[in-house]
Amino acid sequence: MADEKTVKPEGSHGHQRLGHQRLGHQRLGHQRLGHQRLHQAFRAALAIAGFALAFFLLQRLTFLLRFPPYERTTFWVPGALTFSILLIAPLKNWWWYYVGLCLAGYAAYYGDQQIPASIALLSAQFHFLAVAAGVFFIRRFADGIPFATVGSMLAFVLAAVFIVPFATSVPADLIRLYQGNPHVWPTAIRSFLSIALGMLIATPALTTLLVQFRNGWQSTNRTKVLEALALSAALLVISFWVFTKPAEGNAPSLIYAPMPFLLWAALRFEVSGASWALLVIAYLSTWNAINGRGPFSAETPDEHVLQLQVFLLAVSLPLLLVAAGAGERRRAYSRLLEEMQERRRTEERFRLVVESTPNAMLMINRSGEIVLANQQTERLFGYRQEELLGQPFERIFPERLRPEPAKSLREFFAAPALRGIGNEEELCGLRKNGSEFPLEIGLTPIESPGGLLAFAVVTDNTEKRRAEEARRELVHASRLAVLSEFTASIAHEINQPLGAILSNADAAELLLENASPPLDEVRRILADIRSDDLRASEVIRKLRGLLRRGEVERQPLDLNGVVRDVSIILRAEAQRRGVEIILKLSANPCIVWGDRVHLQQVLLNLIVNGFEAMAETRGDRRVTLSTELSGGEVIVRVSDSGAGIPAERLPKLFDRFFSTKREGMGMGLAISRSLVEEHGGRIWAESPSGSGAHFCFALPLEPPAAETQSDLLNSVESLR
């Protein structure tokens, strides 16, 4: 009981600690969530206050530019601020600026004699909806990049000059029409143009300013800054001169004096520069017109307000489109320049790779002319690069071989794909000094600005041919070395039928000396002579096949027949060594694609190894040769009844220079593996405990599985 009382409190304390930890994590999570919400609320309040303050100040500045007795100015900039902020702000934050707009609109018109604050608050609703619609329109048709291209600028003009002004001014105009105001249409036109001009002129400048403020002020090129300062100074000077002169002495043509500086701003500083320059012109011309100075102050207020608006609209529209076109062209030129530089860098890297490669490389066009050659080509063919450029591709081949490369090149351009040229065994190149050498050429398609090219990689096969010839010599020497061990047995295998022929001939001669010779007996003797002759001829024919030295000749072979041929050749040697050769061949044809001599050499090596493995074996000495079909392969087994092979030596049996015999060179099994692998097969050794050694190799069946059994049988009969 005492133990139980001590255990329970500890368990309850453990649960209490876990509970406290969970509560602590929950409180921490709630605190973090609370901090995030507080931070979000602070950001929202700051954005609302900042936007409301900026809108209020712009609106109060606009009041200073009113033309008495009208309530509207020439251009209304606060709408551009709303448009700019919604253009760059995420949709989820738009409510911040809606609240700021309502506060600023009500505050700006509070106590105004012409427009009550309640009407201003109502107008703010329509204004926000109109601006939101315009922003949606631009985001839909300007690919999210305002003012970057002529197309996006046209979408902005459509939204700023038509959609937003119409949706903003129409509700107030309808109220005036309902109230019976006699000046509805002049007021409506001035109001529409005022909103349109403010949106058109100020939005690009304010948007650029807000984007830079959001992304952080980035360092600007010093030359660009000095140029901007010079432009600003010149524009201010010429604008003061044009728009501050008295109306009586002001020629109408002077209004075009700032145009060169406006074009300077548009072409050098694109849309943002043109927008700031237009703001300078708009503010100076409006302020001076209100105060009776400049070219727009000579007429009645109705006339000079409309003239000023038309002038600003006529100047702004083409200037902003020119600026957008200049920016688009500059960016396109920059991209083109970057692409050209990248292409030059790519071409330079490609040239370095081509020059550093150990192979000769050529570029050939559709006309078959060489358009590029690396330094390795010079060393390989003896021509200088300039001597090869523009020359036909066939020039690097001997005259007798030129039709084949030309045909391969035409086929390559007809169906571009990775491929070789001609027959590798016969293809040769021609050096400048007239000497020939074996080569190998691979073609790869490469797209270039001038069209499709063939990229040719030329490999000198001189050393490869020498290595192949040395390998053939080694294989042939190995075969001769194996057969040299059977010289006595082979001589016996041939002498035995020859001796029988001689004995039968002597016996026939004695029988023919009788007065009445037994012709039936003579005929039997002649049949024996013929049989012994065929036997000796068969042995000689098989030996000649094994001893021949020539090119590899692949053809369909029945492995059962190959095994029988080798067993006949080794029959006498087996008898001499007291070894019994047992054949367990498959009842079905075992057709493979291979070289008869090489496969016979593999069997010779394996069978001789079996003979030598049983040299000290007492009792029965057997070598069993078997074939079987398994999973699309022919498996050949050479099994002996010797002592077997230690397990640790099995993995090394087919390595070069590894031998289990004192006098062995360790090349026989290595050559056998090489020959089997050349036929697409595999070779291995097994040594089960107490059952000798088993050397096996497997070759793929030929012809393909699609060939019927009757076709296989016909092939076998023809081979036989």
Order of alpha helices (4+ residues) and beta strands (2+ residues): alpha-alpha-alpha-alpha-alpha-alpha-alpha-alpha-alpha-alpha-beta-beta-alpha-alpha-alpha-beta-beta-beta-beta-alpha-alpha-alpha-beta-alpha-alpha-beta-beta-alpha-beta-beta-alpha-beta-beta-alpha
